[in-house]
Amino acid sequence: MEELPQSILFCCDHNSVRSPMAEGIMKKFYGTGTYVQSAGVKNDMEIDGFSISVCQEIGVELSRHRSRSFDEMERWGDDLSSFDLVVALSPASQRRALELTRFFHLDVEYWPIMDPTGLGETRDAKLDSYRQSRDQIIQHLIKRWGEPTERS
């Protein structure tokens, strides 16, 4: 088990599904000792309603999440070089994070989290896909940093 980083950035394609889930679950599991943010390669979508639903099931509130891109983070003064760890949850975000390492020393990790968007025909089938992605994130978090320290 590793010690929690001081700061972590989760990233995916749009910052509307996987990375907000990872950000919310990380905060819920390990408290406020780690500065946690998320970003997307693009910011062209709002937070996904199915992500909000499956995270509510485990007591994680995502409805106030505002999607943002790497570029917006930099414009808004978030210093990407100050993150101890960048966790990419999609191939495109991994490429973007690795591009940034040309300018900054960043530790980039890739967690292959399934993209649930577009999967499932019915509402229940869609929710199941989102739960699978959520649970993959949870498994990675626990494997990396151990059992949650904050339980509700």
C-alpha positions as CSV (number, residue, x, y, z in Angstrom):
1,M,0.0,0.0,0.0
2,E,1.3,3.4,-0.9
3,E,0.9,6.6,1.0
4,L,-1.7,9.0,-0.3
5,P,-0.2,11.7,-2.5
6,Q,-0.5,15.4,-1.5
7,S,-2.4,16.1,-4.7
8,I,-3.9,14.0,-7.5
9,L,-5.5,14.9,-10.8
10,F,-7.9,12.4,-12.5
11,C,-8.4,12.9,-16.2
12,C,-10.5,11.3,-18.9
13,D,-11.9,12.5,-22.3
14,H,-14.6,15.0,-21.3
15,N,-14.5,15.2,-17.5
16,S,-18.2,14.2,-17.4
17,V,-18.1,10.5,-16.5
18,R,-15.0,8.7,-15.3
19,S,-12.8,11.4,-13.9
20,P,-15.5,13.2,-11.8
21,M,-16.5,9.7,-10.4
22,A,-12.9,9.1,-9.5
23,E,-12.5,12.6,-7.9
24,G,-15.7,12.2,-5.9
25,I,-15.0,8.6,-4.7
26,M,-11.4,9.5,-3.8
27,K,-12.6,12.4,-1.6
28,K,-15.2,10.2,0.0
29,F,-12.8,7.3,0.7
30,Y,-9.7,9.2,1.9
31,G,-11.0,12.5,3.2
32,T,-9.6,15.9,2.6
33,G,-5.9,15.2,3.3
34,T,-5.3,15.0,-0.5
35,Y,-6.0,17.8,-2.9
36,V,-8.1,16.0,-5.6
37,Q,-9.2,17.5,-9.0
38,S,-10.3,16.2,-12.3
39,A,-10.1,17.4,-15.9
40,G,-10.9,16.2,-19.4
41,V,-9.0,16.5,-22.7
42,K,-12.0,18.4,-23.8
43,N,-14.8,20.2,-21.9
44,D,-17.7,19.8,-24.2
45,M,-20.2,18.0,-21.9
46,E,-21.8,18.5,-18.6
47,I,-21.6,16.0,-15.8
48,D,-23.4,12.8,-16.9
49,G,-26.7,12.0,-15.1
50,F,-25.9,8.3,-14.9
51,S,-22.6,9.1,-13.2
52,I,-24.5,11.2,-10.7
53,S,-27.0,8.3,-10.0
54,V,-24.5,5.5,-9.5
55,C,-22.3,7.7,-7.2
56,Q,-25.3,8.7,-5.2
57,E,-25.8,5.0,-4.5
58,I,-22.6,5.0,-2.5
59,G,-23.1,8.4,-0.9
60,V,-20.9,10.4,-3.4
61,E,-22.4,13.7,-4.5
62,L,-21.5,14.7,-8.1
63,S,-24.5,16.9,-9.1
64,R,-22.5,20.2,-8.4
65,H,-19.5,19.1,-10.5
66,R,-18.5,21.5,-13.3
67,S,-16.6,19.9,-16.2
68,R,-13.3,21.4,-17.2
69,S,-10.5,20.7,-19.5
70,F,-6.7,20.8,-19.0
71,D,-6.5,24.1,-20.9
72,E,-9.2,25.7,-18.7
73,M,-7.3,24.5,-15.6
74,E,-4.2,26.2,-16.7
75,R,-6.2,29.4,-17.7
76,W,-7.8,29.4,-14.2
77,G,-4.5,29.2,-12.5
78,D,-4.3,25.6,-11.5
79,D,-0.7,24.7,-11.8
80,L,-0.6,21.3,-13.5
81,S,3.1,20.9,-12.5
82,S,2.0,21.0,-8.8
83,F,0.2,17.7,-8.9
84,D,2.0,14.8,-7.4
85,L,0.2,12.2,-9.5
86,V,-1.9,12.3,-12.6
87,V,-4.2,9.3,-13.1
88,A,-5.4,9.0,-16.7
89,L,-8.6,6.9,-17.1
90,S,-8.8,6.9,-20.9
91,P,-6.2,6.5,-23.7
92,A,-6.7,10.1,-25.0
93,S,-6.2,11.6,-21.5
94,Q,-3.1,9.5,-21.0
95,R,-1.7,10.9,-24.2
96,R,-2.5,14.4,-23.1
97,A,-1.0,13.9,-19.7
98,L,2.2,12.4,-21.2
99,E,2.4,15.5,-23.5
100,L,2.4,17.7,-20.4
101,T,5.3,15.7,-18.9
102,R,7.5,17.2,-21.6
103,F,7.1,20.5,-19.8
104,F,6.6,19.4,-16.2
105,H,7.9,16.6,-14.1
106,L,4.6,14.6,-13.6
107,D,4.0,11.1,-12.5
108,V,1.4,9.7,-14.9
109,E,-0.4,6.5,-14.2
110,Y,-2.9,4.8,-16.6
111,W,-6.0,3.0,-15.2
112,P,-8.0,1.4,-18.0
113,I,-11.5,2.3,-16.9
114,M,-14.3,1.2,-19.2
115,D,-16.2,4.0,-20.9
116,P,-19.9,3.3,-20.1
117,T,-21.3,5.9,-22.4
118,G,-23.3,4.4,-25.2
119,L,-23.5,1.0,-23.5
120,G,-26.9,-0.6,-22.7
121,E,-30.3,-0.1,-24.3
122,T,-32.4,0.4,-21.2
123,R,-32.0,2.7,-18.3
124,D,-31.2,-0.3,-16.1
125,A,-28.6,-1.7,-18.5
126,K,-27.0,1.8,-18.8
127,L,-26.9,2.1,-15.0
128,D,-25.2,-1.4,-14.8
129,S,-22.5,-0.2,-17.2
130,Y,-21.9,2.9,-15.1
131,R,-21.8,0.8,-12.0
132,Q,-19.1,-1.3,-13.6
133,S,-17.0,1.7,-14.4
134,R,-17.5,3.1,-10.8
135,D,-16.6,-0.3,-9.3
136,Q,-13.4,-0.5,-11.5
137,I,-12.4,2.9,-10.1
138,I,-13.1,1.7,-6.6
139,Q,-11.0,-1.4,-7.1
140,H,-8.1,0.7,-8.4
141,L,-8.3,3.1,-5.5
142,I,-8.3,0.3,-2.9
143,K,-5.5,-1.6,-4.6
144,R,-3.4,1.6,-4.7
145,W,-4.2,3.2,-1.3
146,G,-6.0,0.5,0.8
147,E,-9.4,0.4,2.4
148,P,-11.3,3.7,2.7
149,T,-10.4,5.7,5.8
150,E,-13.6,7.7,5.7
151,R,-16.8,5.7,6.0
152,S,-20.2,7.3,6.2
